[in-house]
Amino acid sequence: MAKTFTDDNFQEEVLNSDIPVLVDFWAVWCGPCQMMGPVIEKLAEEMEGKVKIGKLNVEDSPNTATKYGIMSIPAFKVFKNGEVTHEFVGAMSAEELKNKLEAVL
């Protein structure tokens, strides 16, 4: 199951994680973000233990979204050792996102 990231838990859950983290920056009103919801859940199950996967609502956690320069959503950022190593923007298939993620892990 995908985790829920917030301004309050971002440091602990993402930046201090000992495994890579994929963060899905999204909002309730964003259609493509809604389409990605099931994709994120599926990947979280399939890749459990290899990578931590979760979602951050940009409206509920504006400080983190602003800090990482989120301009359009859905936006995906891969964090390793507290740093952004890769970014992807826009809706995509589960297979496409999994392939992109596996290529950078």
C-alpha positions in Angstrom: 0.0 0.0 0.0 1.3 3.5 -0.9 2.2 5.7 2.0 0.9 9.2 2.6 3.6 11.8 2.8 2.9 15.3 4.3 4.9 18.4 5.2 5.0 16.9 8.7 6.4 13.5 7.9 8.5 14.2 4.8 11.8 14.5 6.5 11.4 11.2 8.4 9.6 9.1 5.7 11.4 10.4 2.6 14.6 12.3 3.3 15.8 9.9 6.1 14.7 6.7 4.3 17.3 4.0 4.0 15.8 2.8 0.7 14.9 4.8 -2.4 11.6 6.7 -2.3 9.2 7.5 -5.1 7.0 10.5 -4.3 3.8 11.1 -6.3 2.9 14.8 -6.1 -0.8 15.1 -6.8 -4.1 16.9 -6.0 -7.8 15.7 -5.7 -8.9 18.0 -8.6 -6.3 16.7 -11.0 -7.8 14.1 -13.5 -4.5 12.6 -14.6 -3.5 12.3 -10.9 -6.6 10.3 -10.2 -5.8 8.0 -13.1 -2.3 7.4 -11.5 -3.8 6.4 -8.1 -4.3 2.7 -8.9 -0.9 2.6 -10.7 0.9 3.9 -7.6 -0.9 1.4 -5.4 0.0 -1.5 -7.7 3.6 -0.4 -7.8 3.8 0.0 -4.1 2.7 -3.6 -3.6 5.0 -5.0 -6.4 8.1 -3.2 -5.3 7.7 -3.4 -1.6 11.1 -3.7 0.1 13.0 -2.3 -2.9 11.5 1.2 -2.9 9.1 3.1 -0.7 6.3 4.6 -2.7 3.8 7.2 -1.6 1.7 10.2 -2.4 1.9 13.8 -1.3 -1.2 16.0 -1.8 0.2 19.4 -3.0 -2.8 21.3 -1.5 -2.5 19.7 1.9 1.3 20.0 2.0 2.2 23.2 0.1 5.5 23.7 1.8 7.1 20.5 0.5 5.5 21.0 -3.0 7.0 24.5 -3.2 10.4 23.4 -1.9 10.7 20.9 -4.7 9.4 23.3 -7.4 6.2 21.4 -8.3 4.7 23.3 -11.2 2.5 20.6 -12.9 1.1 17.4 -11.6 1.2 14.5 -11.5 4.9 14.8 -10.8 7.1 12.0 -9.6 10.4 12.4 -7.9 12.8 9.6 -6.8 14.8 10.3 -3.7 18.0 8.5 -2.6 19.8 9.5 0.5 17.7 12.6 0.9 18.4 13.9 -2.6 16.2 14.0 -5.7 17.9 11.8 -8.3 15.2 11.5 -11.0 12.0 13.2 -12.0 9.1 12.3 -14.2 6.0 14.4 -15.1 2.6 13.4 -16.4 0.3 10.4 -16.4 1.7 7.1 -17.7 1.0 3.4 -17.7 1.9 1.2 -14.8 4.4 -0.6 -17.0 6.0 2.7 -18.2 6.4 4.1 -14.6 7.7 0.7 -13.3 10.3 0.6 -16.1 11.4 4.2 -15.5 11.7 3.5 -11.7 13.6 0.2 -12.1 16.0 1.9 -14.5 17.0 4.4 -11.9 17.2 2.2 -8.8 
